[in-house]
């Protein structure tokens, strides 16, 4: 069992039940999935960059990403329909908690001048999205073999109904929110 999932079961669920007054344990918010998305504009000119990023993302998250393709042609960006333009991977269950643990405890402390993540990135359903500007903050990536420094979008999808519930869940999991 992942260390963070064990903490969720033993410590976080009772805290959330106390904070929000849930009577049923199944109504307590939980993380359902983490979606990692990477848009790679250079993939149009050089497909090898995309292959390299697929390997790096697979090392980082422990699961092979899917290559996303353009749905329609955009002449201003020199993109044709069906061109590979990015990567996406959806993490669930054990792999999700292991990635979250490494993100919060290993990768985020390595970000230069890090003061916490924004509190304003919640959507109406209570999901949280954040961006990372470079994949080299993860220790799994060998800095010498990196051809292109690339950012990624990370979305945390929870079963919570409100922003406040999701924020409290992520705080208890260890998300370092920026002080206002």
Residue, then its C-alpha position, 0 to 999 in steps of 0.5 A: x500500500x502506498x504511504x500516502x494512501x495509508x495516511x489518507x485512510x488512517x489520518x485524513x478521513x477522520x479529520x475530514x469527517x470532523x471538519x465537514x460533518x460527514x456521517x457516511x464514510x463514503x461521502x468523504x472526498x477522495x482523489x479519483x485520478x491525476x491527469x498529466x498533460x504535456x503540449x509539445x509544439x516542437x513535435x511537429x518539426x522533430x518527432x524524436x523530441x516527443x519520443x524522448x519526452x515519452x520515455x522521461x514521462x514514463x520514468x517520472x510517473x511509472x506509466x507510459x503516456x499516450x501521444x495526443x494528436x491534433x484534432x484539426x489543422x491550424x495553418x498558423x501553427x503549421x499543424x495538420x490534422x492527425x499530427x502528434x502534438x503532446x502527451x497525456x497520462x491518467x494515474x489512478x489508485x496506487x500509482x497515483x498516490x506514489x506519484x503524488x508522494x514523490x511530487x510533494x516530498x521530492x520534486x516540489x522542494x527542488x523547484x527554484x524560489x518555490x513559495x507554494x502553489x496558487x490557491x486560485x486554480x480550482x474549477x467549479x467542480x472542485x478539481x485542482x490544476x497546476x503547472x510545472x515549468x520543467x520536468x527536470x525537478x524530478x530525480x528520475x530524469x537524467x539531466x545530461x540526457x534531456x534534449x528539451x526542458x518541457x513543462x507539464x500540466x497536472x490536474x487533480x480530480x477529486x470526488x469532492x463537491x466544493x472547492x473548500x473540500x478539495x482544498x482541505x483534502x489536498x492540504x491534509x495530503x501535503x500540498x503546499x498552498x501559497x500564503x496570501 
